[in-house]
Amino acid sequence: MRTRWWASVLLAGALAGCVPLPTNPKDDASAAAKVSSKSRPSVRPVTADQVTEANASQKAEELRQELDREAEQLAEPPQAK
């Protein structure tokens, strides 16, 4: 009786999604490659050694744009396969 109860608990957990199902590693690698190539910025990131007193406002604006691009990428829903 006790064995049946635990078996039913495990089955219910598996059906509810508590137990992860095996995935194909090829699919994960190809999806990661697509995301990484898409998420690369077209402009170089702003670093501290690039900022001087003369160009501080320009670099601050570039940094703001960089942060906005990253926020947009994070806000995009994942694409279905």
Protein Blocks (a to p, Z undefined) as FASTA:
>chain_A
ZZmmmmmmmmmmmmnopaccdddfklmmmmmmmmmmmmpcfbdcddfklpcfklmmmmmm
mmmmmmmmmmmmmmpccddZZ
